[in-house]
Amino acid sequence: MSRSCIVIKKSLTLLIILCCCLLAKSQANTFNKLTTEEIKKYHQCEKKFEYDVSFLGGNVGHFQRTITWHKSATSIKATVKSQGEVSFLWLDSTYLQTSTMHYSPQYKHFLTPGFSQKLTGMKAREMKVEMSNNGHSSTVSLNAEVIHYDNENLPLYDIDTLGAQVRLNLLQGKTHFKLSRQASNKIDSYQFEVVGTEVINHKKWGMLTSIKVVEVGKHKDMAMWFSAKHDHQMIMAELDMIFSPVVWLTHFSKQCQ
């Protein structure tokens, strides 16, 4: 497989992970410790996101995601539906996932009860995951094969809940934090760092002052930019490679009842 195809293949996974991440840096110094009611305030309504993937100046994919926060007087819960597609030369991949998540007042972080995922293309798979032991254990059914995982130090997230936890950590003013994700056949670990502000030329909105977040662990080719003018959403992301796919936010909407 050519280097360009490998890069595009990686971009779908990158896109899925990055599209989950929402930043509220302007509030970070205010809410160092959020009460459950304050946390609930920032996790409401139905939110829809659309992203494009560009490579070598052309559009090669897209991603849509809908987060529905459920009305409840006693809990903070959401259902997330995501779908994406990357197409380049003979490399065509599609992605579909449904997941659930809820906030635990006891442990002060989000938990993933379970999620299901379907991919087509070169890495085709069907996966269903159930979490237990407060997120520290998982049972993965991958193409009908069942595997169990344990992660003693950190709870395991799907990529949607990982994004919600990134946002919560940033709302609380954290600038360095580690998270773990249940992948199809392993546990992935991430180390995120907020590195400061940067003016970028956004494909849709032009020159914007943004906040840059990078992954400094084994996925250190990942970078994200967030805009306070756009509800603190991720407006751009890229892989730090010679031929780097770039992810652009093209649409964001919020509907509250």
N, C-alpha and C positions, 0 to 999 in steps of 0.2 A: 504494500500500500504506500502511496506517495506521502511525503511530509505534509502537503497541503490538505490531503484527505484526513490524515490523523488529527490535524489541528481542528478541522471542522467537526470531526467526530467528538473531540473533547468539548467543543463549544456548546453542544446540546446539554451536557451535564453541567457545565459552568452556568449556562443560561438558566437552567432550572433552579440551581442553588441561589444564584444572585437575584433572580426575580422575587425570591422570597423575602429579601432583606429590606426593611424599611427603617429609616433613621430619623430621630428627632433630636438632633444635636443642640438646637437652640434652646431646648428645655433641659438639657443634661445637668447644668449647674443648679437648676431650681429643684428638681425632683431627685435628690440623691437616695431617698427612701420613699417609695410609693406605697400608700395604703392600698388595700384591695379595691376600695371604691375609686381611687385615683387610677389604678390600673384598668378598671372597668371602663372608665371614661375614654381611654385611648384604644379600646378594643370593642368598637360598636359598628353597626351599619353593614351594608354590603359593599365591598370594594372590588373593582374590576381593573385589571392591568393588561396592557398589550405592549409587547416588545418586538423589535425587528433585530435580526442578526445580519451584519454586513461583513463581507470578506473580500479583500482585494478590490474594494470599491463597488461591489455588487451585493444585492440582497440575496441571502441564501437560506433564510429561515425566519420563523416567527414563534411567539409564545404568548398564550393567554392564561390568565389566572383569575379566579373569583374566590374571594373570602367572604363567607357569610357568618357574621357573629350573631349567635342566637340570643334572643331576649330572655333573660332570667334574672330573678331577684337574688338568687343565691349562688350563682356560678358564672364563670366566664368560659364559654365554649364556642367553637367554630367548626364549620365544615369547609374544606378547601377542595376546589376542583381545578386541575391544571391540565393543559394540553399544549404540545409544541411540535414543531416540524423543522428539520434541517435537510436541505437537498442540495448536493454539490457533486457534479459529475455522476458517477454511479452510486454515490453514497446517499441513500435516502433513509431517514430515520424519523419515526413519529413516537410521541410520548403522551401517555394519558395516566393521570393519577387522581385518586380521591383519598382524602385523609381527614382525620378528626383530631382535635387538640383541645385541651382545657388547662386553665391556670390552677396550680395547687397553692392555696394560701399557707399550707403547712410547710412546704418545701421552698416556697418563694420562686418558683419557676414553672414553665409550661411542661406538660406531659403529653405524650402521643399514645392514645389507647391502641391505635392501629391504622394501617393504610393498605391500599391495593394499588398496583402499578402494572401497566402494560406497555411494552416497547416493541416496535417493529423495525425491521432493517437488519444490519449486520450483527447487532447485539440483541436480537429479539428475545423477549422473555415475558413471562407472566409471574407476578410476585404478590403474595399476600403476607402481611406481617401483623402479629399480635404482640403487644408489649405487656410486661408484668414486672413485679418487684419494683414498683415506682419508677419504671423506665430503665432499670438496670439490667433487665433480661428481655430477650426477644425470641419469638418462634417464627422462623421465616419459611414459607412454602414457596419454593422457587422451581417453576416448571414441574410441579408435583413432588419435588424432593424437599423434605422437611429438615431444617437445620436449626440448632439452638445456639444463641450467643449470650454472653454475659459481659458486662462492662462495669467493673466495681467502682471506679472513681467518678464517672459522670453518667447522667441519664442518656439514653439513646433517643435520638430524634429522627423523624423523617425529614425530608428537605423543606417541607412546608412549615413544620413546627420549629425547625432550626431557624428559619427566617423570623418567626415570631419572637423567638428567644433573643436573637440578635437585636431586634428593635427594642425589646424590654431592657436589655442590658445597657443600651445606649441612652434610653430614657432615664435610666438610673445613674448616668454619668460615668459608666465604666469605659475605659479606653483600651484595656487589654483583657481578653477573656478566651477561655477554651470551651469548645463544644464538640460533641460526638454525634455522628450520623450512622444509622443502620443502612449500609449499602446492600447490594444484592448478595454478595458472598464474602463480606468483610465488614469491619467497623472502621469508618473514616474519622480522623481527628483533625480539628481545625484550631488555629490560633489567630484571632482577629486583633487588629490594632488600628486605632484612629490616628492618622498621621498629620491631619491639618486641613487647611482650606486651599483651594486651587481654582483659578479661573479657566474654564474650558469652553470650547466652541462647540455647542451642542448642535447636532444635525437638524433638529426641529426648531429649537428656541434660541439659537445663537449663543452669544457670550453670556455665561452664567457663572456666578460665584458658587462653588460647590465644596463639599466636604469629602475628603478622600479616605477610604477605608481599605486596608490591605490584609491579606492572609500571610502570616510570617512563618508558618510551619512548613510542612512538606508540600502544601499547595500554594507556595509563595509566588506563583505566576498569576494570581488572582488579584484584581484591583477593581474598586467600585467607587462611583461618585454620586453624591446625594445633593438635592437642591431644596433649600428652605422655601423657595418661591413655589415649589411644586409639592407642597404638603410633606416635605422631607422624604420624598420618594427617591428610589434609585433612578437616576436619569441616564447613566452610562456605565458600562463595565467592559473590561477587556482582559485578554491573556497577554502577558508580557513576553511576546515572542516576535521573531523577525516578521512573520506573516501572522498578524494578530487579528482574530475575529473580534468585532466590536458590537456590543449589545446596546440598543438605543430604546429608551421609553418613548412610545408613540401615542399612548392614550392612558389616562387614568380617570376614573369616575367613582363617586361615592354616593350611595342612595340610603337615606335614613327614613324610617317610618315613625 
